[in-house]
């Protein structure tokens, strides 16, 4: 399951459906520019994100990020990854109303 991480109602509904009251969700963002719009990023963290393994990397959230606070309740960090399959790239393909993060 996935939703628009910038939409608090969508994140709330995802929490309800997954029965996850407080556990932070990981985010998949389209590209490094999207990540930099929401998180502080070091070169080492960028290298990890772009590595072949495409791990989830815990990053410091920027104060002006539009990612819903309900994605990671009570946290100042976000778990972020880049797309790694063709389907992921299609889901995050830029369109007029595409979400910045799933």
C-alpha positions as a Markdown table, in Angstrom:
| # | Residue | x | y | z |
|---|---|---|---|---|
| 1 | Unk | 0.0 | 0.0 | 0.0 |
| 2 | Unk | 1.1 | 3.5 | -0.7 |
| 3 | Unk | -0.2 | 7.1 | -0.5 |
| 4 | Unk | 0.7 | 10.7 | -1.0 |
| 5 | Unk | 3.0 | 11.4 | 1.9 |
| 6 | Unk | 2.2 | 15.2 | 1.8 |
| 7 | Unk | -1.5 | 14.5 | 2.3 |
| 8 | Unk | -2.3 | 14.1 | 6.1 |
| 9 | Unk | -5.7 | 12.6 | 5.4 |
| 10 | Unk | -4.1 | 10.0 | 3.1 |
| 11 | Unk | -1.4 | 9.1 | 5.6 |
| 12 | Unk | -4.1 | 8.8 | 8.4 |
| 13 | Unk | -6.1 | 6.4 | 6.2 |
| 14 | Unk | -3.0 | 4.4 | 5.5 |
| 15 | Unk | -2.3 | 4.1 | 9.2 |
| 16 | Unk | -5.8 | 3.0 | 9.8 |
| 17 | Unk | -5.7 | 0.3 | 7.1 |
| 18 | Unk | -2.3 | -1.0 | 8.1 |
| 19 | Unk | -3.1 | -0.9 | 11.8 |
| 20 | Unk | 0.1 | 1.1 | 12.4 |
| 21 | Unk | -0.6 | 3.7 | 15.1 |
| 22 | Unk | 2.9 | 5.2 | 15.7 |
| 23 | Unk | 5.5 | 3.2 | 13.8 |
| 24 | Unk | 7.1 | 5.5 | 11.2 |
| 25 | Unk | 6.6 | 4.8 | 7.5 |
| 26 | Unk | 9.5 | 4.7 | 5.0 |
| 27 | Unk | 9.2 | 7.0 | 2.0 |
| 28 | Unk | 10.1 | 6.4 | -1.6 |
| 29 | Unk | 11.0 | 9.7 | -3.3 |
| 30 | Unk | 11.3 | 10.1 | -7.1 |
| 31 | Unk | 14.9 | 11.6 | -7.1 |
| 32 | Unk | 17.6 | 13.4 | -5.2 |
| 33 | Unk | 16.0 | 16.8 | -5.8 |
| 34 | Unk | 12.8 | 15.6 | -4.1 |
| 35 | Unk | 14.8 | 14.2 | -1.2 |
| 36 | Unk | 16.8 | 17.5 | -0.8 |
| 37 | Unk | 13.5 | 19.5 | -0.7 |
| 38 | Unk | 12.5 | 17.6 | 2.5 |
| 39 | Unk | 15.7 | 16.3 | 4.1 |
| 40 | Unk | 19.3 | 17.3 | 5.0 |
| 41 | Unk | 21.6 | 15.2 | 3.0 |
| 42 | Unk | 25.3 | 14.5 | 3.3 |
| 43 | Unk | 27.5 | 13.1 | 0.5 |
| 44 | Unk | 27.7 | 9.8 | 2.3 |
| 45 | Unk | 24.0 | 9.6 | 2.7 |
| 46 | Unk | 23.5 | 10.4 | -1.0 |
| 47 | Unk | 26.0 | 7.7 | -1.9 |
| 48 | Unk | 24.1 | 5.2 | 0.1 |
| 49 | Unk | 20.8 | 6.2 | -1.5 |
| 50 | Unk | 22.2 | 5.9 | -5.0 |
| 51 | Unk | 24.0 | 2.6 | -4.3 |
| 52 | Unk | 23.0 | -0.6 | -6.0 |
| 53 | Unk | 21.2 | -1.9 | -2.9 |
| 54 | Unk | 18.9 | 1.2 | -2.7 |
| 55 | Unk | 18.5 | 1.0 | 1.1 |
| 56 | Unk | 16.2 | 3.0 | 3.3 |
| 57 | Unk | 18.4 | 5.8 | 4.8 |
| 58 | Unk | 17.4 | 7.7 | 7.9 |
| 59 | Unk | 17.7 | 11.5 | 7.2 |
| 60 | Unk | 17.1 | 14.7 | 9.2 |
| 61 | Unk | 13.9 | 16.2 | 8.2 |
| 62 | Unk | 13.9 | 19.9 | 7.0 |
| 63 | Unk | 11.7 | 22.2 | 9.2 |
| 64 | Unk | 9.8 | 23.4 | 6.1 |
| 65 | Unk | 9.2 | 20.0 | 4.6 |
| 66 | Unk | 5.6 | 19.4 | 3.3 |
| 67 | Unk | 5.7 | 15.7 | 4.2 |
| 68 | Unk | 2.9 | 15.0 | 6.7 |
| 69 | Unk | 4.1 | 14.9 | 10.3 |
| 70 | Unk | 2.0 | 11.7 | 10.6 |
| 71 | Unk | 4.5 | 9.8 | 8.4 |
| 72 | Unk | 6.9 | 9.7 | 11.3 |
| 73 | Unk | 5.0 | 10.8 | 14.5 |
| 74 | Unk | 7.2 | 12.4 | 17.1 |
| 75 | Unk | 10.4 | 12.0 | 14.9 |
| 76 | Unk | 12.7 | 14.7 | 13.4 |
| 77 | Unk | 13.9 | 12.1 | 10.9 |
| 78 | Unk | 12.5 | 10.4 | 7.8 |
| 79 | Unk | 13.3 | 7.0 | 6.4 |
| 80 | Unk | 13.9 | 7.6 | 2.7 |
| 81 | Unk | 14.7 | 5.4 | -0.4 |
| 82 | Unk | 14.9 | 5.9 | -4.1 |
| 83 | Unk | 12.8 | 3.8 | -6.6 |
| 84 | Unk | 14.5 | 0.6 | -7.7 |
| 85 | Unk | 12.1 | -1.2 | -10.0 |
| 86 | Unk | 10.4 | -0.1 | -13.2 |
| 87 | Unk | 7.1 | -0.1 | -11.4 |
| 88 | Unk | 8.4 | 2.3 | -8.8 |
| 89 | Unk | 9.6 | 4.7 | -11.5 |
| 90 | Unk | 6.2 | 4.6 | -13.2 |
| 91 | Unk | 4.4 | 5.3 | -9.8 |
| 92 | Unk | 6.6 | 8.3 | -9.3 |
| 93 | Unk | 6.7 | 9.6 | -12.9 |
| 94 | Unk | 6.1 | 13.3 | -13.0 |
| 95 | Unk | 2.6 | 14.4 | -13.9 |
| 96 | Unk | 0.5 | 17.4 | -13.1 |
| 97 | Unk | -0.7 | 16.0 | -9.8 |
| 98 | Unk | 1.9 | 13.4 | -8.9 |
| 99 | Unk | 3.0 | 13.0 | -5.3 |
| 100 | Unk | 6.5 | 14.0 | -4.3 |
| 101 | Unk | 6.8 | 11.0 | -2.0 |
| 102 | Unk | 5.0 | 7.7 | -1.5 |
